[in-house]
Amino acid sequence: MCGLILLDKPEGITSFSAVNRVRRALNCKKAGHTGTLDPLATGVLPVMLGGATRFAQFLPSHRKAYLAGFKLGTTTTTLDITGDVLEERPVHVSHEQIAAALAPFRGNILQVPPMISALKRDGKRLYELARQGIEVEREPRPVEIFALELRGNELYIECSAGTYVRSLIDDLGRALGCGACMTTLRRVQANGFDIAQCTPLEHVAEAEILPMEQVLAAYDELRVSPAQAIRFRNGGALDLARLQIKNPTENELHRVFGDDIFLGLGRVQGDELTVARLLVRNEV
């Protein structure tokens, strides 16, 4: 029980609860997800099992894509439909005006995180402060919006990790002069995986478990000798001069195999390939 499952997270539960359900369904002691989805949100949630949990930070793609529903004329305490309504205004905005208003939000932008985010201030999560009715200053953070389109009554968004879609919709509402809040959110791409590859929670016991050598396929493959494999498994660095790596660059990662078995990730550092992470298969 070591690898990754692509879960289509349902609405109404936290990512933590979804992972716990996966763990129980598969009788797996250790599991973790690679990127939180709020209870309101659905869609792609990669779940790492057993020793694979140690590789979450090495998943190669941090680009994500969402389909988000929104309601113009309404602002709420949470920037989404679940919050208390702060204000309602009449809306006199056309489809064309909404599409045109998206332009300033493409590319590299600064975004103020919402108060219901998991960021910390003085040791407390912002959402904990928000529940107490406390609002604090938040520094704008740089994010990148690779694509932003109006598709019917939804926004299609491709963005960097750390982007808050609800904040984007709130900013759009401000730009249109009527306010807006998010009504639905579906993650359709994450870590290089697509929603079409995902399994609903009720069928997770039948889901395919992707091996880590496949999940990490973006990194070049490196085959080592039996002696080198033993050294690598024991945490020892390998001499680059004895490895077949063409034009190695500093901090470059490689998938290391010994006898056709995936051992883990190695990192180029100076004239050595050091252990970045070992795969422990019996860590269930």
HUFEN-V273100 format. One record per backbone hydrogen bond with DSSP energy under -1.0 kcal/mol. CO is the residue of the C=O (numbers start at 1). NH is the residue of the N-H. If there is no record, write none. Layout:
# HUFEN-V273100
CO|NH  CO|NH
This chain:
# HUFEN-V273100
3|49  4|210  5|47  6|199  7|9  7|45  9|43  14|18  15|19  16|20  17|21  18|22  19|23  20|24  21|25  22|26  23|28  30|50  32|48  38|41  39|12  42|187  43|9  45|7  46|34  47|5  48|32  49|3  49|52  50|53  51|54  52|55  53|56  55|58  56|59  64|159  65|188  65|189  66|157  67|186  68|155  69|183  71|181  73|89  75|86  75|87  79|182  80|83  84|77  87|75  94|98  95|99  96|100  97|101  102|105  103|106  107|145  109|143  111|141  114|117  117|127  119|126  121|124  124|121  125|129  126|130  127|131  129|134  130|133  141|111  143|109  144|160  145|107  147|158  149|156  151|154  154|151  155|68  156|149  157|66  158|146  158|147  159|64  160|163  164|168  165|169  166|170  167|171  168|172  169|173  170|174  171|175  172|176  173|178  173|179  179|73  181|71  182|81  184|69  185|42  186|67  187|44  188|195  189|65  190|193  193|190  194|197  195|198  199|8  200|203  201|204  203|206  204|207  210|4  211|214  211|215  212|216  214|217  216|219  220|255  222|257  225|229  226|230  227|231  228|232  229|233  230|234  231|236  232|235  238|273  239|242  240|243  243|245  249|252  252|268  254|266  255|222  256|263  256|264  257|224  258|261  261|258  263|279  264|256  265|276  265|277  266|254  267|274  268|251  269|272  271|240  272|269  273|238  274|267  277|265  280|283  282|284  284|29  284|30
